[in-house]
Amino acid sequence: NKMLISLAEYAQMHGKEVSGIRRKCINGGFKTAQKIGRNWVIDSEEPLVDQRVTSGKYRNWRKEKKE
């Protein structure tokens, strides 16, 4: 039941900007994204996963003592 949709439709489904979704495709952030000619398509069922660090692990890293 794979249905390929355009990045514009995918971005609208997830409430994101098309440019950000396209950048993630170029960087290999999606498993099902593929380029057909000049257009990107993606499986409509692919989840949008945010890879940003939200744990605070890098917080104040500049202030930590340098050795």
C-alpha positions as CSV (number, residue, x, y, z in Angstrom):
1,N,0.0,0.0,0.0
2,K,2.8,2.4,-0.9
3,M,1.6,5.7,-2.2
4,L,4.2,8.2,-3.3
5,I,3.3,11.8,-2.9
6,S,5.1,15.1,-3.6
7,L,7.2,16.9,-1.0
8,A,4.6,19.7,-1.0
9,E,1.9,17.3,0.1
10,Y,4.1,15.6,2.7
11,A,5.1,19.0,4.2
12,Q,1.5,20.1,4.3
13,M,0.5,16.8,6.1
14,H,3.1,17.4,8.8
15,G,2.8,21.2,9.0
16,K,6.4,21.9,7.9
17,E,8.1,24.0,5.2
18,V,8.8,22.3,1.9
19,S,12.4,23.6,1.9
20,G,13.2,21.9,5.2
21,I,11.7,18.6,4.0
22,R,13.7,18.9,0.7
23,R,16.9,19.5,2.6
24,K,16.3,16.4,4.7
25,C,15.8,14.4,1.5
26,I,19.0,15.7,0.0
27,N,20.9,14.8,3.3
28,G,19.5,11.3,3.3
29,G,17.1,11.8,6.2
30,F,14.3,9.7,4.7
31,K,14.2,6.0,3.8
32,T,11.6,6.2,1.0
33,A,12.4,9.6,-0.6
34,Q,13.5,9.4,-4.2
35,K,14.1,11.8,-7.0
36,I,12.2,11.3,-10.2
37,G,13.5,13.7,-12.8
38,R,13.7,17.0,-10.9
39,N,10.9,16.2,-8.5
40,W,11.2,14.5,-5.1
41,V,8.6,12.0,-4.0
42,I,8.1,10.3,-0.7
43,D,6.0,7.5,0.7
44,S,2.9,9.0,2.4
45,E,3.3,6.6,5.4
46,E,6.9,7.7,6.2
47,P,7.2,9.1,9.7
48,L,8.7,12.6,10.2
49,V,11.5,12.0,12.8
50,D,13.2,15.0,14.5
51,Q,16.9,14.2,15.1
52,R,17.6,17.3,17.1
53,V,19.2,16.9,20.6
54,T,16.6,17.9,23.2
55,S,18.3,16.5,26.3
56,G,20.3,19.6,26.9
57,K,23.5,17.5,26.5
58,Y,25.4,20.3,24.7
59,R,24.1,23.2,26.9
60,N,26.8,25.7,27.9
61,W,29.5,23.7,26.2
62,R,31.4,26.8,25.5
63,K,31.6,27.7,29.2
64,E,33.0,24.3,30.3
65,K,36.6,24.2,31.3
66,K,38.9,23.6,28.4
67,E,41.9,21.4,29.0
